[in-house]
Amino acid sequence: MKMEKAIIAKNITKKYKLYNGSKERILDLITPRSYGEDFYALNNVSFEAEKGDVIGFIGINGSGKSTLSNIVAGIIPETSGSVELNGQASLIAVASGLKGDLTGRDNIELKCLMLGLNKKEINELEPEIIEFAELGNFIDQPVKSYSSGMKSRLGFSISVNIDPDILIIDEALSVGDKSFSEKSFNKMNDFKEDGKTMIFVSHSLNQMKQFCNKVLWLEYGKVKDFGLVEEVIPKYEEFLMQWKSMSKKKRKRYRKNASKNNQQG
């Protein structure tokens, strides 16, 4: 039986320009000469997800995990390469897409409208979202008055209740209280049982082992490894032990060499 692809990411590259001050930035815009230094947040990253896969993105800070999850979710564009999605994707990140001046309730309506729901569908969904978020009277307060945990709860509640085909969860379970995290995990397990495709970005390897079937290991913008959890995570744990034992100077050198290799080609 041929598995159906949910995500096909081909040669994703995301390039930024790093400038030394605003003068360089302006000169780069108005003169033919190139100013600033090219920085590749992602360089030639490819992976595929079958329908029902739960893929963990791992890598030390600055490896491009959030950049890649944002590109897959359609929040930011890739510089080159392509992403094909079979279904609607929804990103859950702390405060992703929430407008600070609007109330929680207004944010629910806005986000649902942006996702193409009509007024009737929103009215039906809204009570479920509010109940799941457990924000009490804060639902009618501006989101800028929320703690990061409250923002995360609201964002999570909206995203899981609109029932997307592909769910992208970026560090959203690392904030907030234990009982909400457990409730969120149960909801994600329901999604998993329903055969939905998920991408899971987290520093918790225990959560990865518990939840994912595959892992994409990024290192400074490039794919270091991609495969089954039981194959990739032991290698990553070994690397982490070495990384933790390195001095600041050694880490800096390692980062410089890896980044240099990854900026080429």
C-alpha positions in Angstrom: 0.0 0.0 0.0 1.4 3.4 -1.1 1.6 5.9 1.8 0.2 9.3 1.1 2.6 12.2 1.4 1.4 15.0 3.7 4.5 17.3 3.4 7.1 17.4 0.7 9.9 19.9 1.5 12.5 20.2 -1.2 15.8 22.1 -1.0 14.5 24.7 1.4 16.9 27.6 1.7 16.3 30.8 3.8 18.8 33.5 3.4 19.0 36.7 5.4 21.3 39.7 5.0 23.3 40.8 8.0 24.3 44.5 8.0 26.6 46.5 10.1 24.2 49.4 10.7 21.5 51.0 8.7 23.9 52.8 6.3 24.9 49.4 4.8 21.2 48.4 4.5 20.3 51.5 2.6 23.4 51.2 0.3 22.4 47.6 -0.5 19.0 48.8 -1.6 20.1 51.7 -3.8 23.4 50.6 -5.3 24.3 47.7 -7.6 27.1 46.6 -5.3 26.1 44.0 -2.7 26.5 45.2 0.9 26.0 43.1 4.0 26.8 39.5 4.7 24.7 36.6 3.5 23.4 34.4 6.4 21.7 31.1 5.7 19.2 30.2 8.4 18.4 27.1 6.3 20.5 25.7 3.5 19.1 23.0 1.1 16.8 21.3 3.7 14.7 18.5 2.4 12.3 16.0 4.1 9.0 14.3 3.5 6.2 13.4 5.9 3.8 10.6 5.2 0.2 11.1 6.3 0.0 10.3 10.0 3.7 10.9 10.7 4.7 12.8 13.8 8.1 14.4 13.1 10.2 16.0 15.8 12.6 18.8 14.9 15.7 18.7 17.1 18.9 20.7 17.2 20.7 23.1 19.5 19.6 26.8 19.5 20.1 28.6 16.3 19.9 25.5 14.1 16.8 26.7 12.2 14.0 24.6 13.7 11.5 27.5 14.2 12.5 29.0 10.8 11.6 25.7 9.1 8.4 25.2 11.0 7.4 28.8 10.1 8.1 28.1 6.4 6.1 24.8 6.4 3.2 26.6 8.1 3.3 29.4 5.4 4.1 32.1 7.9 7.4 33.2 6.3 8.5 32.5 2.7 11.5 30.4 1.7 14.3 32.1 -0.3 14.4 29.1 -2.6 13.1 25.5 -2.7 9.5 24.4 -2.3 7.0 23.1 0.2 4.0 21.0 -0.9 1.3 20.4 1.7 -1.6 17.9 1.3 -4.2 19.7 3.6 -4.5 22.7 5.8 -1.6 23.4 8.2 -1.9 25.2 11.5 1.1 26.5 13.6 1.0 26.6 17.4 3.7 28.7 18.7 3.8 31.0 21.8 1.6 33.9 20.8 1.9 33.1 17.1 -0.4 35.5 15.2 -2.1 37.0 18.2 -2.8 40.7 18.2 -1.9 42.4 21.5 -4.4 45.2 21.3 -7.4 42.9 20.7 -9.1 40.8 23.4 -8.8 37.0 23.5 -12.3 36.7 22.0 -11.5 39.1 19.2 -8.3 37.2 18.4 -10.3 33.9 18.2 -12.7 35.5 15.7 -9.9 37.1 13.7 -7.8 33.9 13.5 -10.8 31.8 12.5 -11.7 34.4 9.8 -8.2 34.3 8.4 -8.5 30.5 8.2 -11.6 30.8 6.1 -14.3 30.0 8.6 -17.6 31.8 8.3 -19.5 33.6 11.1 -21.8 30.7 11.8 -18.8 28.2 12.1 -17.0 30.7 14.4 -20.0 31.1 16.6 -20.2 27.3 17.0 -16.5 26.9 17.7 -15.9 29.9 20.0 -17.4 28.4 23.2 -15.2 25.2 22.8 -12.1 27.3 22.2 -12.8 29.5 25.2 -13.5 26.5 27.5 -10.4 24.6 26.4 -8.2 27.7 27.0 -9.3 28.1 30.6 -8.8 31.9 30.6 -11.9 32.8 32.6 -12.7 36.5 32.5 -9.3 37.2 30.8 -10.9 36.2 27.5 -12.4 39.7 27.2 -9.1 41.4 28.2 -6.5 42.6 25.7 -3.9 39.9 24.9 -1.0 42.2 25.7 -2.1 41.8 29.4 -1.6 38.0 29.2 1.4 36.1 30.5 3.3 33.9 28.0 1.5 30.9 29.4 -1.9 32.4 28.8 -1.0 33.4 25.2 0.2 29.9 24.6 -3.0 28.4 25.9 -5.1 30.7 23.7 -3.0 30.0 20.6 -3.1 26.2 21.3 -6.9 26.2 21.9 -7.6 28.0 18.6 -5.3 25.8 16.6 -6.4 22.4 17.9 -10.1 23.3 17.8 -10.1 24.3 14.2 -9.1 20.7 13.5 -6.3 21.2 10.9 -4.9 18.3 8.8 -1.3 19.2 9.6 -0.4 20.5 13.1 2.9 22.3 13.7 3.7 22.7 17.4 6.7 25.0 18.2 7.7 24.9 21.9 4.1 25.7 22.7 4.0 23.1 25.5 7.0 24.4 27.4 5.0 27.3 28.9 2.0 27.2 31.2 1.0 24.9 34.0 1.4 21.1 34.2 -2.3 20.3 34.0 -2.8 22.3 30.8 0.3 20.6 29.3 -1.2 17.3 30.1 -4.6 18.3 28.6 -2.8 19.5 25.5 -0.8 16.3 25.2 -4.0 14.3 25.4 -5.5 16.4 22.6 -2.4 15.8 20.5 -2.6 12.1 21.2 -6.2 12.2 19.9 -4.9 13.9 16.8 -2.2 11.2 16.5 -4.9 8.5 16.8 -6.9 10.2 14.1 -3.9 9.8 11.8 -3.2 13.6 11.5 0.3 14.7 10.5 2.3 16.7 13.1 5.5 18.5 13.4 6.8 18.9 16.9 9.5 21.3 17.9 10.7 20.8 21.5 13.8 20.7 23.7 12.2 17.8 25.6 13.7 14.6 24.2 11.4 12.6 26.6 8.4 14.2 24.9 9.9 13.4 21.5 10.4 9.7 22.4 6.9 9.5 23.7 5.2 11.3 20.9 7.2 11.2 17.6 7.9 8.4 15.2 10.5 10.3 13.1 13.1 13.0 13.9 14.7 15.7 11.7 18.0 16.8 13.3 19.1 20.3 12.1 22.5 21.8 12.8 23.1 25.4 11.9 20.7 25.3 9.0 21.5 21.9 7.4 20.0 18.4 7.9 22.4 16.5 10.1 20.2 13.4 10.2 16.6 12.3 9.4 15.0 9.0 10.4 13.2 6.9 13.0 13.2 8.2 16.6 15.1 5.2 17.9 17.8 5.6 15.3 18.4 9.4 15.5 17.8 10.4 19.1 20.6 8.2 20.6 23.1 9.9 18.2 21.7 13.3 19.2 22.0 12.5 22.9 25.6 11.4 22.4 26.3 14.7 20.6 24.6 16.7 23.4 26.8 15.0 26.0 29.9 16.2 24.0 28.3 19.7 23.5 27.7 20.1 27.2 31.2 19.1 28.1 32.7 21.7 25.7 34.1 25.0 27.0 32.6 28.2 25.7 35.7 28.6 23.5 35.3 25.1 22.0 31.6 25.6 21.4 32.3 28.9 19.6 34.9 27.1 17.4 32.5 24.2 16.7 29.7 26.7 15.8 32.0 28.7 13.5 33.2 25.6 11.6 29.7 24.1 11.3 28.2 27.4 10.3 31.0 28.0 7.7 30.4 24.6 6.1 26.6 25.2 6.1 26.9 28.6 4.5 28.5 27.1 1.5 26.7 25.6 -1.5 
